Amino acid sequence: MFYSESNKIIQVVKSATPSVVAVLVSKELAKLKKEMGPDLSKDLIDDGKGMVRIGGCSGFFVSADGYVLTNRHIVEDEEASYTVIWQNKTYNCKILVRDKITDIAILKIDSLDHSNFPYLKLADSSKLQLGQTVIAIGNALGEFQNTVSRGIISGLSRDIKTEIEEDTREFFGLIQTDAAINPGNSGGPLIDLRGRAIGICTAVILGVENIGFAIPVNQAKNILEDIKKYGKVCRPNLGVRYFLIDQEIQDLRSLPFNYGAYIVHETIPGHGGIISDGIAEKVGLKEGDIILEINKEKITKNFNLAQALALYKIGDIIKVVYWHKGEKKEIEIELKC
């Protein structure tokens, strides 16, 4: 059995690795000197064109015409320059989506020859099973392309906080795996034994062995469809950052419910629970509110807010029950793009 699975992994890796790319992050030397000051920037060396490489990570093709999935935190600096390295060729790219809620980004290769890129098919990540064998492929540490690690699915629907460049980020509904995911693997695919992408590797808990995480690929499917159809993300979305409540969280935080989505408070400027111009802000939801039900379905760790909203489309009207300052309230919300 081990020999059979080993051969299967070798075949899957050979098939999948051509779809994996390196994403390089560069910035103008003049801007870096201004940001860092003369002491910290004195040893920086540009590439002869006034640019300095400041990072490297992973991504993967999801279509033959050059769409690439990766993480938002990789490409969030709007003043930086991004290029994609594939088969030792360098391609300019456009950043089509930087999604704050899911930490997903979509890049599009700028190339006249845009129809021949190998790409990964996307699996249905709602059907994943604990103990299932998975493979992570990426650009480990930004240097070693096509680094491969094998493991199993260790957990589903995980919520975590992690430090990325001295910034605390919250992630929801993640796949947990013991496959090694190094910093440079962020943005690369987590694949199954059929060679299909089931997730986007996104974070590690530093200092802890054998714990890595990936965004379920179903979250990316809707974003990808929207960007191709509308040119922007149009999925049902309330515009909130939250954590899911269970009995343990209720006891720890002395909350009135053991279920629901707690809208987080802002701890860092610009990273509050209510996203600017989102539906939640417009209908008056506040940080500290708990979203309890959508159309009479309770929000739980087994049926989170994203899963509930995924059942509806733009234009649908939903009834939301929520808790606000000691009182249950109900509001009708029209889902908009």
N, C-alpha and C positions, 0 to 999 in steps of 0.2 A: 504493500500500500504506500509506504513512504517513497519507494522508488518511483511508483506511478505518479504520485503527487509532485515529486521532484522534477520529473520529466515534464509534467504539465506546467509547472512554474517556469521552467526554462523556455518552453514554447511561448507562453503568455508574455514573458518579458521581452523576448525577441520581437514579438508582434507589436507590443505597446510602446517600447522605448523610442521608435522613430517619431512618435506623436508628442514627445515631451521636449520642451524648449527651456532655454535659460533666458531670464529677464534681467537685463542689466540696467542699473540706475546710475545716472551721471548728473553732474551739476556744473555750472560755470564756475571756474576758479575764482573769478572776481566776486561772485555772490557768496561763495564759501568763505573767502577772506573777510568779507563784511560781516557775515554771521558769526564766525568763530573768533575773529580778532587776530592780530598779528602774531601773537605767541603760539596759539594752537594751530594756525594755518601755515606756519613758516616752512614746514616740511612737505606740503602738498605739491605734487607734480602733475601737470596737466598732460593730455594726450597729444599735444602739438596743435590741437584745435581749440584750446582754451577750456576743455572739459576735464573733469576729474570724476573717476568712478567712485561712487560712495556706497554701492551695495549690489547684491546679486541674489537671485532666487529662482523660483521655478514657475512653470505654467504648462499648459498642454492644449493642443489643437482639438477643437470640437466640431470642426467643419472643414471641408476641403478648400474653401475659399478664405481661410486664414483667421477665423475667430479663435481666440485664445482665452481660456479660463485661468484665473489666478486669484490672489487675495487683494482686497482693497488696501490693507495696511502696507502692502508692498509699494503701491503706486499712488499713495494719497498726496504726496508732495506735488502740487501743481506747478511749482517752479523748476522741478527736475525734468530731465530728459530720459526717455525710456526706449530701449531697443531690445529686439528679440534675436537670440542666437539659435539658429537651427542648422544642423549639419555643417557647422563651421562657416555659415554665412550670416551676415548681420542684416537685419531688416528694421526699418523704421516702423513705428506703429502708432495708432491712435487709441486713446483711452476712451472707450464708449460708455462705460458704466463704472462708477465708484459707489457701491451700495453700502451705506453705513450700517444698516441693520444686520445684514448677513455676512459682512466682510468679504463679499464677492466683487471681483472686478472682471470686466470683459475688455480685451484688447482686440484690435483688428490690424492685421498686417497690411502695411502699405507696399504693395508689390503689383507690377503689371502681370506677373505670372501668379495668379491668385486662385488657381483651381486644382492644384496638384498636391496640396499638403495632406499628409496622412493624419487621421484624426481618430480619437477614441469615441466609441459609442457610449451613451449614458444609460446606466442600469436604473431600475426602480429601487431607490434606496429605502423605501418604506417596507420592503420585503427582506431586509437584512436580518440575519440570525446571530445570536451570541455564539461564539466559538468558530464562526465562519473564517476560513483562511483568506487573508488579504495581502496585497503587495503594495508598498509605497515606492514610487519612483520619483527622483528629483535631482536637483542641482545642489547637492549637499555643500553647505557653507559657501555657496556662491562660486565654487571653483570646480568641483568634481561632477561633471555631467553624467546623467544616467546612473546615479547611485541607487541601488536596489536594496530593500529590506523586506523581510517576510514576517508575518505575525497573524494574529487572529483578532476578531472583533471582541473587545473586552467589555464594552458597555455601549448602550444606546441612549439617546436623548439626554446627554450630559450637558450641564450648565457649568461654566467655569469663568474665573477671572484670571487674567495673565498680564504680565508686564511686557509691553512692546515699546522699545525705545523710551523708557521711563514714563510710559503712559499706560494706565490701567484700562484694560479692555474687557468687556463682558461678551461671552459667546453662549449661544443657546442651542439646544437640540443636537449636540454634536455626537459624532461617532467616536468612541474611545477605542484605541488599538495599542497593542504592545509592539507593533512594527516600529522600528527606529525612525523617528522623524526629527532630523536635525534642522537648525535654523534656516539653512538654504533650501530645505525641502518644502518650505512654505509655498503654497501655490501649486505644487505638483499633484498628480493624481494618486488616489488610493483606489486600487483596482481589484476585481474579483478574479476567480480562476477561469473565467470566460473572456478575460481581457477587457472588460467593460469598466468604465469609471463609476465608482460608487460614492466617491467623496473627493473633496479638495483639502489636502493637508494644510492645516492652518496654524497650529500652535503646539508648543511643548511646555510642560511645567519644569522649569530648569531645576536641576539638582535632584530630580526624581527619575529613577530608571524605569524604562518600559511603560511609560505613559505618554501617549501622543493622541492628537485629536484631528478630526477632519470634518468639514462641513458636508452634510448629506447632499448628494448631487441633485436631488429633486428640487432643492432650493434654487439651484442654478438654472434648471430647465425653464422655469417660468420667466426668469429674467432674460434668458437668451431668446426665448420666443417673443417677448415684448420688444426687445431692442431690434429684432429683425422686422417685426410687424409695425411698430409705432415709432421706432427711433429713440425710445426711452422706456424706462421701467414703469409699467402700468398695472402691476399685480395688486390685488386687494391688500391694503396695509394701513393700519391705524396710525403709524408714526410714533411708536412708543418703544422705549427700551425697558425691559422688565426681567424679573426672575420668577420662576414658578414656585409656588408654595406647596409643601407637603406637611405631614405631621411634625417632622423634625424641624423644619423651618418655622412652623407656627410656634412650637415650643421655644425655640431659640430666640425668636424676635417678638414673642407675646402678641401674635396677630390674632384677629378674630375668626379666621377661617383656616382650614387645613388644605385648601385648594385655591386656585385662582392665579392670576398674573399680576404681581406687584410692580407698579410703575416706579422705577428707581429714582432716587434723588440725585441731583447734580452734585458730584464731588470734584469734578474738574470742569472749568469753564468750557462750554460747548459740548459737554458730554452728559447732559441731563436726560431724564426719562421721557420728556416730551420733545419730539423733534420739531424744529421750526417749520411752520407752514404745513404740517401734517394734519390729518383728519382729527386726531385727538386734541390738538391745540385749538382747532376751529370749533369743536363741539364742547370745549370746556373741561376736558379731563385734566387732572392735575397729578403732579408727582406725589406719590404716597397713596393714590387711589389703587384699588384692587379690582381688576376686571374678572368677574366671577363666571358669567355665562354669555354665550352668543347663541341666540335662538334656542334657548332652554338647554343647551349643551354645556355642561360644566367644563371649565378650563383646568386641566390637571397636568401632571408630568407625563401621563400617557396620552393626553390629547391637548397639546399646547396651543398657544394663540395662533401661531403660524399654520398649524394643521387645521384649525377651525376656519380660518380665513381662506385657506386654499380650497374650501368647498364651494366658494362663491366667486362671482365674476364682477368686473367693473359694472356699476349701475344697479347692482342688487342692494336692497335695503335690509339691514340686519337689526335685531333688537339686542342691545347690550345691557346686561345687568352688572352694576359695579357698586363698590362700597366707597363712600366718601365721607370722611369725618364722622364715623359712627352711624351712618345711615345708608341703607340700600337704596339705589336709584336705578331707573331704567331709562334708556334713551334709544331712539331710532337713528341709525346712521346709514347714509347712502354711500356706498363704496365708490370712490372716484379715482381717476388716474392722476 
